[in-house]
Amino acid sequence: MYEQLDDLGLPVAMGYVPMTRFGKTFDPAAGLQNGTIFPDLCKPFCGKGGGGCK
């Protein structure tokens, strides 16, 4: 399968990241707990249907 992609000379994937503004941040302890210092990026996994979120 991968050899076919190489033969075509096509990239496997391309990422698109829009420009963002630097906003407010969590304090260091909250950043470690949430896995990011940016509240806008804090998107916890809640499971199927969102039933695991509190």
C-alpha positions in Angstrom: 0.0 0.0 0.0 2.7 2.5 1.0 4.8 1.7 -2.1 1.9 2.8 -4.2 1.9 6.2 -2.5 5.6 6.6 -3.1 5.2 5.7 -6.8 2.6 8.5 -7.2 4.8 11.1 -5.4 1.9 12.3 -3.2 2.3 13.3 0.4 0.7 11.1 3.0 -0.9 14.0 4.8 -0.7 17.8 5.1 -1.6 19.7 8.2 -3.4 23.0 8.3 -2.9 25.2 11.4 -4.5 28.6 11.3 -2.8 31.6 12.9 -3.8 32.0 16.5 -3.4 34.8 19.0 -1.5 34.3 22.3 -4.2 34.5 25.0 -4.5 33.8 28.7 -2.7 30.9 30.2 -3.1 28.5 33.1 -0.7 28.8 36.0 2.1 26.1 35.8 0.4 23.6 38.2 -2.9 23.8 36.3 -1.0 23.5 33.0 0.6 20.3 34.1 -2.7 18.9 35.3 -4.5 19.8 32.1 -1.6 18.9 29.7 -1.5 22.4 28.2 -1.0 25.9 29.5 -3.6 27.3 27.1 -7.2 27.1 28.3 -8.5 27.2 24.7 -6.6 23.9 24.0 -7.9 22.2 27.1 -10.3 19.6 25.5 -10.6 16.6 27.8 -11.6 13.3 26.3 -15.0 12.5 27.7 -15.6 9.2 26.0 -18.4 8.3 23.7 -21.4 10.6 24.1 -19.5 12.8 26.6 -20.7 10.8 29.6 -17.3 10.7 31.3 -17.0 14.5 31.8 -17.8 16.2 35.0 
